[in-house]
Amino acid sequence: MINRHVISGICGFIGLSLSAAGIKHLLVSNDMWSIIFPLLTFSSLIMGIALYTIKGIGGFRTSQRRFHLLRGILGFAGISLGIYGLKFLNLGLFQILVNLYPVLTLVLAVLVLKEFIGIRAWVAVGLSLAGVVFAFDPKLEGGAMVLFPLGVAVSLAGQSIIVRLRTRDTSLVWAFYTELTAAFLALLAFLAWGNGRLPFDEPFLFFGVALVDGISIFLITHAFHGDLAGRIAPMAYLSIPSAALSGFLFFGESI
């Protein structure tokens, strides 16, 4: 029987790697804060419209504000570190480093959630981690910038564990408040450090990236909300070939 949460996770992880390719292209002609603020704002708007359409005004009620705030802060930190890292690293290497995240997620699932992680999950993550070590070339340019995707991995792991820890709210509520909190922090950063320009010189690309990114965040949230971390986290490694192929096709990066 097909597990819809696993399928949701797979689609979400691959979607994030595709949105990363679009963001990398937007960075060529735009300031990072000029991308982050409207990207998160549009994403939270999509979530809000969907939540209102499905649940009405009552769908926005939550009793877990502190956890939504914490997850939103992690989300803002993750996308900020991620976009900064994309400026200096090729897409394949970036995705390889981000995908240390399943290991962190499984460790946190054991320590925080007290979940039992089966041997198959550990083997799958271990073999994939061996592939990450094999693929990583320390001579590649980037230097200390490799720490930024590692920060993204920590952010994603933290967000996944929070959703598993507090399942009372629906997946859509979690996604909405995470994006809304992150969008507010991005607005403050844009006003403080942005150049005042918005990335609307390529509107189809920008709104396409924002749509894919928002849907992917929801799908990953939904996957962890509905199933064990040990079953969902290993699926993240499927985004590595997707990112490598995107980097090769769109930026001429070596695979």
C-alpha positions in Angstrom: 0.0 0.0 0.0 1.3 3.4 -1.0 2.2 5.7 2.0 0.8 9.1 1.1 3.1 10.8 3.7 6.2 9.3 2.2 5.1 10.4 -1.3 4.4 13.8 0.1 7.9 14.0 1.6 9.6 12.8 -1.6 7.7 15.5 -3.7 8.5 18.1 -1.1 12.2 17.4 -0.9 12.6 17.3 -4.7 10.5 20.5 -5.0 12.9 22.3 -2.6 15.9 21.3 -4.7 14.1 22.7 -7.8 13.2 26.0 -6.0 16.9 26.3 -5.0 17.8 26.2 -8.6 15.4 29.1 -9.4 16.7 31.1 -6.4 20.3 30.6 -7.5 19.3 32.1 -10.9 17.5 35.0 -9.2 20.6 35.8 -7.2 22.5 36.7 -10.3 20.7 40.0 -10.5 19.1 40.5 -7.1 20.1 41.1 -3.5 19.4 38.1 -1.2 17.1 40.1 1.1 15.1 41.3 -1.9 14.4 37.6 -2.7 13.8 36.3 0.8 11.2 38.8 1.9 8.7 38.6 -1.1 9.3 34.8 -1.4 8.2 34.1 2.2 5.4 36.7 2.0 4.0 35.1 -1.2 4.4 31.6 0.3 2.5 32.6 3.5 -0.2 34.2 1.5 -0.7 31.0 -0.4 -0.9 29.0 2.8 -3.3 31.6 4.3 -5.7 31.5 1.3 -5.7 27.7 1.4 -6.3 27.6 5.1 -9.2 30.0 4.9 -10.7 28.2 2.0 -10.6 24.8 3.8 -11.3 25.8 7.4 -12.6 29.3 7.4 -11.5 32.0 9.9 -11.5 29.3 12.7 -8.7 27.5 10.9 -6.2 30.1 12.1 -6.8 29.4 15.8 -3.8 27.9 17.6 -2.8 27.3 21.2 0.9 26.7 20.3 2.1 30.2 19.5 5.5 29.7 21.1 6.2 26.7 19.0 5.0 28.4 15.9 7.3 31.3 16.7 10.3 29.0 17.3 9.6 27.1 14.1 9.3 30.4 12.2 12.6 31.6 13.5 14.2 28.4 12.4 12.6 28.7 9.0 13.9 32.3 8.6 17.4 31.2 9.6 17.3 28.2 7.3 16.3 30.1 4.2 18.7 33.0 4.9 21.7 30.7 5.4 20.6 28.7 2.4 20.3 31.6 0.0 23.6 33.1 1.2 25.3 29.7 0.7 23.8 29.4 -2.8 25.7 32.5 -3.8 29.0 30.8 -3.3 28.5 27.1 -3.8 27.4 25.1 -6.8 23.9 23.6 -6.6 25.0 20.0 -6.3 27.5 20.6 -3.5 25.0 22.8 -1.7 22.3 20.0 -1.8 24.8 17.4 -0.7 25.7 19.3 2.5 22.1 20.2 3.2 21.3 16.6 3.1 23.2 15.8 6.3 19.8 16.8 7.7 18.3 13.3 7.8 21.1 12.2 10.1 20.4 15.1 12.5 16.7 14.4 12.3 17.0 10.8 13.2 19.3 11.6 16.2 16.8 14.2 17.4 13.9 11.8 16.9 15.6 9.4 19.2 16.7 11.9 21.8 13.7 14.3 21.8 10.7 12.3 20.5 11.9 8.9 21.9 10.9 7.3 18.6 12.2 3.9 17.8 14.2 4.0 14.6 14.4 0.7 12.8 17.6 -0.8 11.5 16.5 -0.2 7.8 16.2 3.6 8.4 19.7 3.7 10.0 21.1 1.6 7.2 19.5 3.8 4.5 20.7 7.0 6.1 24.2 5.5 6.7 24.6 4.4 3.1 23.4 7.8 1.9 25.7 9.6 4.3 28.6 7.5 2.9 27.6 8.8 -0.6 27.7 12.3 0.8 31.2 11.8 2.1 32.3 10.2 -1.2 30.8 13.1 -3.3 32.2 15.9 -1.1 35.4 17.4 -2.5 37.2 19.6 0.0 39.2 21.2 -2.8 36.0 22.7 -4.3 35.7 26.5 -4.0 33.6 27.8 -1.2 35.7 27.6 1.9 33.9 28.5 5.1 30.7 28.9 3.0 30.1 25.1 3.4 29.0 26.0 6.9 25.9 27.7 5.6 24.2 24.6 4.1 25.1 22.8 7.3 23.1 25.5 9.2 20.2 24.8 6.8 20.4 21.2 7.8 20.1 22.0 11.5 17.2 24.4 10.8 15.3 21.7 8.8 15.9 19.1 11.4 14.6 21.4 14.1 11.5 22.2 12.2 10.7 18.6 11.5 11.1 17.6 15.1 8.8 20.4 16.3 6.0 19.3 14.0 6.4 15.7 15.2 6.4 16.9 18.8 3.3 19.0 18.5 0.8 17.4 16.2 -2.3 19.1 17.6 -2.4 21.7 14.8 -2.9 20.6 11.2 0.0 20.5 8.7 -1.4 23.6 6.9 -1.6 25.6 10.2 2.0 24.7 10.9 3.1 25.7 7.4 1.2 29.0 7.5 2.5 30.2 10.8 6.1 29.1 10.0 6.0 31.1 6.7 4.2 34.1 8.3 6.7 34.4 11.1 9.7 34.0 8.8 8.2 36.6 6.4 7.9 39.1 9.2 11.5 38.6 10.2 12.5 38.8 6.5 10.7 42.1 6.2 12.7 43.5 9.1 15.9 42.3 7.4 14.9 43.8 4.1 14.2 47.2 5.6 17.5 47.1 7.5 19.9 45.6 4.9 18.0 45.3 1.6 18.6 47.5 -1.4 14.9 48.5 -1.8 14.4 46.5 -5.0 12.1 43.6 -5.4 12.9 40.7 -7.9 10.0 41.3 -10.2 12.1 41.8 -13.4 11.5 38.1 -14.0 8.0 37.7 -12.6 7.2 34.3 -14.0 10.4 32.8 -12.6 9.9 34.5 -9.2 6.3 33.5 -8.7 7.0 30.0 -10.0 9.8 29.6 -7.5 7.7 31.0 -4.7 4.8 28.6 -5.6 7.1 25.6 -5.8 8.8 26.6 -2.6 5.6 27.1 -0.6 4.0 23.9 -1.8 7.2 22.0 -1.0 7.4 23.4 2.5 3.8 22.3 3.1 4.4 18.8 1.7 7.4 18.2 3.9 5.5 19.6 6.9 2.6 17.3 6.1 4.9 14.3 5.8 6.5 14.7 9.2 3.1 15.6 10.8 1.6 12.4 9.7 4.4 9.8 9.9 7.5 8.8 11.9 10.7 10.8 11.3 12.6 7.6 10.7 10.4 6.9 7.7 10.4 10.4 6.2 13.9 11.7 6.8 15.8 9.3 4.5 13.6 10.4 1.6 15.5 13.7 1.6 18.5 12.1 -0.2 16.4 11.8 -3.4 16.8 15.6 -3.7 20.6 15.3 -4.4 20.3 13.8 -7.9 17.6 16.3 -8.6 19.8 19.2 -7.5 22.8 17.9 -9.4 20.8 17.5 -12.6 19.4 21.0 -12.2 22.8 22.5 -11.6 24.1 20.7 -14.8 21.2 21.8 -17.0 20.8 25.4 -15.9 24.3 26.4 -14.7 26.6 24.1 -16.5 28.0 22.7 -13.2 29.8 19.4 -13.2 28.0 16.5 -11.7 
